[in-house]
Amino acid sequence: MIRHLVLFKFKPTTTREQRRLLAATFEQLASQIAGVRRIEVYEDMLRLEDSFDMAVFVLLADRASLHRYGESPERQAASQMARAFCERVVLFDHELEDESTGGVGP
C-alpha cells in the first residue's frame, strides 16, 4: 500500500466555494482511477498563519497505482485547479508495509 499526502496553502483570494470545489474534485478521484482505495480531504481546524489550509490523503494499492494516479487526466486537472487556487502545495509519499502501521517504527 502507498499513502500519498498533499498539503494545500490557499491564496488569500481563494473563495470558500473554490475550496469546496477543489475538495470535491479530489474526493471524486477515488471512483475514477483504478487502484485508489480511499481519498480523505480535511480542512485545518486551527487556521494558524503557518498552517496549511487543506490536506488530501490518498491510499493506493501499490506503486503502479500511484503512477496511474499521477498520470491520470482527472488527477492532472485537479492539480491544475489546485495551482490556480493555492500559493503552495506540498507532496509526500510513503509505502506502508502493513496497513495497520502508520508511524515511524523502531
Phi, psi and omega per residue, in radians:
M1 nan 2.564 3.103
I2 -2.115 2.376 3.016
R3 -1.929 2.204 3.135
H4 -2.015 2.176 -3.105
L5 -2.080 2.353 3.084
V6 -2.254 2.263 3.082
L7 -1.954 2.383 -3.073
F8 -2.105 2.310 2.989
K9 -1.980 1.915 -3.065
F10 -1.279 2.632 2.988
K11 -1.181 2.631 3.119
P12 -1.023 -0.423 -3.108
T13 -1.512 -0.093 -3.127
T14 -1.237 2.238 -3.091
T15 -1.468 2.877 3.076
R16 -1.057 -0.692 3.118
E17 -1.117 -0.690 3.105
Q18 -1.153 -0.663 3.075
R19 -1.070 -0.804 3.129
R20 -1.100 -0.697 3.120
L21 -1.090 -0.780 3.134
L22 -1.109 -0.770 3.116
A23 -1.050 -0.817 -3.137
A24 -1.116 -0.661 3.136
T25 -1.099 -0.766 3.104
F26 -1.196 -0.692 3.133
E27 -1.059 -0.637 -3.121
Q28 -1.183 -0.387 -3.111
L29 -1.072 -0.456 -3.126
A30 -1.034 -0.581 -3.124
S31 -1.673 -0.025 -3.054
Q32 -1.879 -0.291 -3.021
I33 -2.210 2.166 3.138
A34 -1.098 2.434 3.096
G35 1.626 -0.170 3.072
V36 -1.446 2.032 -3.104
R37 -1.493 -0.668 -3.084
R38 -2.828 2.526 3.008
I39 -2.278 2.263 3.098
E40 -2.164 2.372 -3.141
V41 -2.129 2.295 -3.122
Y42 -2.324 2.562 3.001
E43 -1.783 2.549 3.122
D44 -1.132 2.380 -3.099
M45 -1.587 -0.418 -3.085
L46 -1.524 -0.555 3.131
R47 0.965 0.751 3.079
L48 -1.376 2.773 -3.116
E49 -1.033 -0.658 -3.123
D50 -1.466 -0.146 -3.109
S51 -1.346 2.640 2.904
F52 -1.425 2.743 -3.013
D53 -1.570 -0.549 -3.064
M54 -2.574 2.579 3.076
A55 -2.242 2.487 3.038
V56 -2.115 2.168 3.071
F57 -1.901 2.195 3.138
V58 -2.110 2.212 3.062
L59 -1.830 2.162 -3.064
L60 -2.117 2.659 -3.057
A61 -1.115 -0.710 -3.044
D62 -2.916 -3.084 -3.115
R63 -1.111 -0.633 3.107
A64 -1.090 -0.661 3.101
S65 -1.172 -0.660 3.083
L66 -1.095 -0.747 3.106
H67 -1.109 -0.798 3.124
R68 -1.061 -0.733 3.095
Y69 -1.055 -0.853 -3.110
G70 -1.100 -0.595 -3.092
E71 -1.554 -0.183 -3.047
S72 -1.175 2.436 3.102
P73 -1.054 -0.561 3.141
E74 -1.164 -0.772 3.128
R75 -1.204 -0.662 3.120
Q76 -1.132 -0.650 3.078
A77 -1.147 -0.700 3.099
A78 -1.114 -0.710 3.131
S79 -1.168 -0.643 3.085
Q80 -1.118 -0.718 3.073
M81 -1.079 -0.770 3.135
A82 -1.048 -0.723 3.124
R83 -1.092 -0.571 3.123
A84 -1.267 -0.564 -3.051
F85 -1.686 -0.274 -2.970
C86 -2.047 2.579 3.028
E87 -1.598 -0.322 3.129
R88 -2.683 2.428 3.068
V89 -2.354 2.301 -3.131
V90 -2.138 2.381 3.139
L91 -1.999 2.600 3.045
F92 -2.627 2.314 3.131
D93 -2.271 2.468 3.016
H94 -2.642 2.745 -3.121
E95 -1.679 2.358 3.092
L96 -1.723 2.102 3.078
E97 -1.248 -0.713 -3.114
D98 -2.386 2.145 -3.053
E99 -0.966 -0.410 -3.110
S100 -1.373 -0.298 3.135
T101 -1.644 2.157 -3.093
G102 -2.067 -0.199 -3.043
G103 -2.006 -2.967 3.116
V104 -1.413 2.198 -3.107
G105 -1.618 3.101 3.141
P106 -1.188 nan nan
